[in-house]
């Protein structure tokens, strides 16, 4: 989960773009709660933000994104061990 908060410039937006391309869930702070809206705005313009969230709601949004991410990962990538579970590690 990648979160972009208040700030200037576009370096954070480019970083968020890289993380999104790697499969991260992406959140950016809403304009109304930002001190400086430059970086979240740049990420939104790049199209790499999945959800725009006011700062006071960010903790809940992060937890929700983690639950979704881990649920999807567990369903898609879970491989039960073959043979003796003591010998083969489980892979997630």
N, C-alpha and C positions, 0 to 999 in steps of 0.2 A: 504494500500500500504506500503510495507516494502522495504527500500533501504539500501544496504550495501556498504559503501564507504571504502576507503583505510584504512588498519590496519593490525596488526599482530595477529596471533593466529587463533583459530577456534571457540571461544565462540560466536562471532557474526554469524557465519555460522550455529551453532546449534540453535541460536535464530531465524534465518531466516527459518530454517527447521520447527520449531514449528509454526511460523506464516503462512508459506505456507500450512501446514497441516490444519490450521484453515480457509483457504480460501483466504489468502492475495495474492495480486499480488506482485511479487518479482522482484527487480531490483538489479543489482550489478554494481559497477564501472569497466570500462574496464581497462585492464592491462596498456595500454599506458598512461593513465592519473593518475594512482595511484602512490603515493609516496612509499607505501608499498603494495604489491599485495597479501600478505598472506591470509587475511581474505576473500576477494572476491574470490580468487582462491579456498579456502577451500569450500565455498558455492557452487561454480560451480561444483567442484568434487563431492559434496554430491547430486547434481542433483536437487537443490531446487531453482535455479535462472531461471526465465522465460526470462529475457532480460538482456544482458550485454551492458552497455551504457557508452560512454565517459563522463567525468564530465561536459563538457560544454553543453552537450545535455540532462543532467539529468532533469532539470526543465520541459522541454517539455515531456519527457518520463513519468514523474510522473503525469503530467496533463492528458496525454493520458490514463494512467492506471486507474486514478480516473474516467474518463469519462466512460471507459469500465466497470469498477467495478460497478458504480452507475447505469448505463444503464441496466446491467444484473440483478442487485439486484432489481431494480424497476419492471422489466418485470416478474421476477420469483416470488417475494415475495409480490407484491402489492395486498392488499385485500381491495376492496371498502367497505365502511361502510354499514351495513344493518340497515334499519329503519332510524330514525332521526339522521342526521350527527352531530347535536349539542350534542347528548347524547353519541355517540360512537366515540372514537378516531380512526383516521386512523392509520394503522400499516404498517410500511415499513420494 
